[in-house]
Amino acid sequence: MVNGSVFGDVKYNRHVTSNAGGNDLISPPVSGESFTSFISNNLNILSNSGQTLYLFGPFEKPVNDYQLFSNVESVNLEAAKGYRTASTDDGTFTFSGSVTTTSLNVPIVKTGTDNAKWNLVGNPYTSYMKLSDFLTANLNELDPQSVAIYGYDANITDGSVWTIWNMAYSDDNPNSLIAPGQGFFVSSKEAGSNVSFTPSMRTTGSSDDFILGRNAATNISHFVIEMTSEDKVFGTDIYLMENATLGLDIGYDAEFFEETPSPYSIYSELTEENQDLNMAIQSIGFDDINGSNTVPLGVNLSQGEQVSIGIETSDLNYDVYLEDRLTNTFTLLNTSDYNLTANTDLLGTGRFYLRFEPETLSVVESDLDTIFLAGKEVGLGPAPLLVSLPNSPPSEQGRRGLLHRALPEQPNGNFDAAVHQ
């Protein structure tokens, strides 16, 4: 970690994922190098056959799309600015320039139509940054619905290529760090603002990108509700903690990057002050775990698809029930998955809800009408727990009619198609 004055240029090597691996979002850990010098020093930057157009460029506002730099681009690479790029060999890029040791304020804006609030920035230092410090410093500068950093992980196995780190994640993983040279998206509030980077955020570390070991806090419970088919998985995160509410907790709730969930997805909505937000991460207070509060769960699924909905966790001390209001059943996800075949297209909320209990529901303590275990008497057997709801006739799907639009081009967009248009 550099302190004080640094004279002359410094070289820094940064691993960059290949185009085949899904591309990468980076941010120069030094500044001032011209792009023409940069491509001369890094022959492994992906380009077209004539080396006149390179897969390297910012997320340009207000067009809100990734740009491609040409071989004669007259720009210098900027610290704290994010760029999409890819290597030809899954190797490293060498950056040469001035080391940043002071504070930086980077303007962000909400402008344009699709992806209007998203701005691509990055760690401007040659050292790691503490996630908690960055989020705390910029808590009031970001869009309240998505106070988080959105990192591209090129991994679609969990249904999304975005890793979302907000205050809930930071509290649960207090040693989370943002690597040198790492680019990520942040969201601007309506009037625009400035994202601040300060030397006090810097620290030492050894992790890379968005892959970290887990060192969880003891007063937080975290789990993932996963929807799994034969070839797809999609998950949404829930945190249980002190002081969270059933409404929007700024910094502790975060919506999806795409805002509109994909045709195969599972997500939650806020119980209070809903605002039609589709949450990738939702935090709930311990005081609200009382068996009566429910959290709307959205499921997008095509007719005929068969899925199981389950829970992935390692530190949960509460019972989590999935309520299906169409079939009038509860399933205890701690012990059993809920199996579902979509008889029609499913879209939005209105059918499925989550309910939390400090301990397993019983006949005496519950206000539910009947409890049965797949045709067996209560108390024995490994079958899923199913609970009939009193005075709750099967409802319609209750779909909320989400608006659909073209999703933004991902960082792993087809480069050949882009450069040969």
Sequence and secondary structure as in RCSB ss.txt:
>XXXX:A:sequence
MVNGSVFGDVKYNRHVTSNAGGNDLISPPVSGESFTSFISNNLNILSNSGQTLYLFGPFEKPVNDYQLFSNVESV
NLEAAKGYRTASTDDGTFTFSGSVTTTSLNVPIVKTGTDNAKWNLVGNPYTSYMKLSDFLTANLNELDPQSVAIY
GYDANITDGSVWTIWNMAYSDDNPNSLIAPGQGFFVSSKEAGSNVSFTPSMRTTGSSDDFILGRNAATNISHFVI
EMTSEDKVFGTDIYLMENATLGLDIGYDAEFFEETPSPYSIYSELTEENQDLNMAIQSIGFDDINGSNTVPLGVN
LSQGEQVSIGIETSDLNYDVYLEDRLTNTFTLLNTSDYNLTANTDLLGTGRFYLRFEPETLSVVESDLDTIFLAG
KEVGLGPAPLLVSLPNSPPSEQGRRGLLHRALPEQPNGNFDAAVHQ
>XXXX:A:secstr
   S   S EEEEEE  BTTTT EEE  SEE  BHHHHHHH TTB B TTSSEESEE EETTTTEE  EETT   
B  TTB EEE BSSS EEEEEEEE  S EEEEE   SSTTTTEEEEE  SSSEEEHHHHHHHTTTTB TTB SEE
EE    TTS SEEEE HHHHHHSTT EE TTBEEEEEB TT EEEEE GGGEE    BTTB      TTEEEEEE
EEE SS EEEEEEEEETT  SS  BTTBEE SSSS  SSEEEE  SSS TT  EEEEEEEGGG SSS EEEEEEE
B TT EEEEEEEESS  SEEEEEETTTTEEEETTT  EEEE SS B SSSSEEEEEESS   TTT   SEEEBTT
B TT SSS  EEE TT                   TT  HHHHHT 
